[in-house]
Amino acid sequence: MWQRLIRFVAAEDGRIHYGQPCDPHVDVGVATASPGSKLAAFDIIGDVLSPSCRVTKRKLTVKRLLTPLSREQVGLARMLGLNYRKHAAEANMTEPKYPVLFYKPVTALIGAGDTITIPKVCQPVEHHLPDFEVELTIVIGKPCKNVSEEEALDYVLGYSLGNDVSFRYHQLAVSQWSFSKGFDDATPWGPCIVNSSLIPDPQVLKVKSVVNGEVLQDSTTADQIFSVRKTIAFLSQGTTLLPGSIIMTGTPEGVGFVRKPPIFLKNGDKIEQHISGGIGTLLNTVVEEGKEKAKL
């Protein structure tokens, strides 16, 4: 079984492969964003969601990094809102008694290096306040239903990073958030999946957001209101969580819309987000739809 999983287009044949970085310590996101990068990965054969898959000795060069799993493999993205204590406090909201759940369509999901698109319906940005949210992302490894907190981590394939880009005007206008957080090509995740065996305690991870070189979020998953165990146990009650599906577990304090004056994403912004534990750095650039040809 792999330790860190990436999905990529190989320079050797132009085809999509799954692989494990040859260097166990390399930050995949940083390496692939570097000019002239030649990140090498061992080719993986078989179903990457199954323990039966095999990491081969065949080395391939990453030409383009993709999302760790395809949209079809993910199937459904579950999202938690208001899951960090300090974030609830900065937003002047009461800590929830139950996990705040909403969904994203897989058409929202993009990968490392891809462009975050601000749709025309969310422009001008000064009014709609596009925002960044770094989030620990759970990847489910096997069918999961009615599990207890004690056994919840047994169903985790691994962990990744997600950026729950949010459009605050539409979000705050209604009580349901899926519309405001589900726009096409606006939710990056990656750059890899770290096998759950390498992160035995997901509540000790550092999470950080940097926008245009300024650190805006810097926290740890210890501040989560609902831990990974509690989240999986709750969401699996009466509902089957399928292999490959992902759960983004909420964001810490430091988001843009609560700041004075508010910070919002705009054309040309560069976002770097990092989670420890070998997950690494997710780098993306923002483009406002209709301004794609603008010099960034």
PyMOL commands that set and color helices and strands:
alter all, ss='L'
color gray80, all
select helices_A, chain A and resi 28-33+71-74+85-90+106-108+120-122+125-128+152-155+168-173+178-181+196-198+202-204+221-223+228-235
alter helices_A, ss='H'
color red, helices_A
select strands_A, chain A and resi 4-10+16-21+40-45+54-65+77-81+100-104+109-110+115-118+130-131+134-140+156-163+166-167+187-195+206-211+214-220+246-248+270-275+280-288
alter strands_A, ss='S'
color yellow, strands_A
deselect
rebuild
show_as cartoon
